[in-house]
Amino acid sequence: MLEVRELEAWYGQAQALWGIDVDVADGEVVALVGPNGAGKSTLVQAVAGLHRSTRGTIAVDGVDVARVPAHRVGDHGVALVPEGRRVFARMTVHDNLVLGAYRRGARPGLAAGLERVHGLFPRLAERSSQLAGSLSGGEQQMLAIGRALLAQPRLLLMDEPSLGLAPVVVDEVFDAIRTINADGVSVLLVEQDVERALEVSARGYVLAEGRIVASGSAAELTGSALVRKSVLGL
Ligand code: ATP
């Protein structure tokens, strides 16, 4: 469903991505790993329509979303769980979730979507009327994931969902990724916890200094000396 081809990206004069080819098939979880500054966030932001200084194509079900206005990319079934969660601290949990259904096509599914997110993360239901800023880091991550799901994506982009979370909460986040995927949503997962990421993924890509330096099945990457060296630093 996602076909990124020959993607390049810039910050002003500085090039951040070179010749990126990435695919995510219907129903797949695909990991995107690599050292700090490799360009992982730039890549998912480009797919989400948030980074527009690019060349190449980003096809979602055959539509090049790089040519679609940024606020319309969600209409093509793409939603992003941003790095650092970015929840609206002074709004309630409920209102943060409702914001996820901002696009016209998602509004009719709001009630069912809320039910689904509350089923996935019961703590969000319990804390529905609390301010998002009063939640723990893990709960804010659940909220960020829930908000993205309210947009009813077919492709969920997740940027470092486990960063800074306690181990028990990391387990919950990875369980949620499995459930979301079992419900038919494809996932492109940026993760610094490479081993966990490859456990939930069918395939993966290794990005280093703006280029894809390795790709393959999760098993191939787990056993790869290059991955161990360039990503895990072993
Ligand atoms: P991290 O894991 O540290 O978030 P990353 O793999 O997500 O790293 P990016 O954040 O995409 O990497 O950064 C890719 C390159 O682009 C880096 O060299 C970074 O310094 C540069 N970069 C990122 N954001 C900006 C910006 N706003 N302005 C200028 N350069 C940027």
Residues whose N, C-alpha, C, O or C-beta is under 5 A from the ligand:
A	BS01	ATP	Y11 A16 P35 N36 G37 A38 G39 K40 S41 T42
